[in-house]
Amino acid sequence: MDLAMVGLGRMGANMAERLVRGGHRVVGHDPNEEVMARAAEKGIESSATLAAAVDALPTPRIVWLMVPAGPLIDKLITELEPLLSQDDIVIDGGNSMYKDTVRRAETLQKRQVHAVDVGTSGGVWGLQEGYSMMVGGETAVVDSLRPLFESLAPDADKGWGHVGPNGAGHFTKMVHNGIEYGMMQAYAEGFAIMERKDFDLDLHQIAEIWRHGSVVRSWLLDLTADALEKNPSLEGIAPYVSDSGEGRWTVNEAIELEVSAPVITLSLLERLRSREPDSYGDKLLSAMRNEFGGHEIKKG
């Protein structure tokens, strides 16, 4: 199949390369010329403009967006609208908020252009391992794209699926990432407890033991073991954990749906707490303990 890949950052470029390996033709577009040059070395055709990328495709055209969630996607869709024709397909493979995805799909449908949302997991390992993809959109349209998903997935019939209408793919990926927050936090807390104990535990060894036969084995544990092997003391790593938005959206959705999600919620709050080098709240707690009980205040 022929398609345009817009946005050739690390993940977009890796996905495009995997598609080329699968026998598909990919016309790439990215504003960064160095990125485009690297993509060309991997068999991805180069296009200087979005319009040229679209024009290079046979109809119905497939345009796959791999750009950060937010206003940039709206800007690209606005630019694409006059370039597209009836039955063309726009795929958003990033981590967009599903409500935005539903809105964008409705906008494109007015021009008789199809929208598909692909919640994509796999990160930097996806090129060699394959990608997990949660696909939202019209059934007939998703079916027409099956060869692309089969090439990107770990196996043709594994790791991807059509989960529902427009928005369902990104909604499912949002919850996926919320679960990821909770799992990561549990691993972090468990290893922190072991690191604190005076048994002189080899945490990399323990991670390797747990990777085989244990009920807590997972790909995240595999990556934890890799990290501990490379840097057992985690030297040079600041205790600052970012979040990319999906955890917040998951917590907000849980509140809207009145679903109790304490693990995901607390894991998000712990990430926020990690960014407080000088916590006013903790200082106030210490002051309160001194006021009601005369407890000693540790001077900063």
Disulfide bonds with the S-S distance in Angstrom:
none
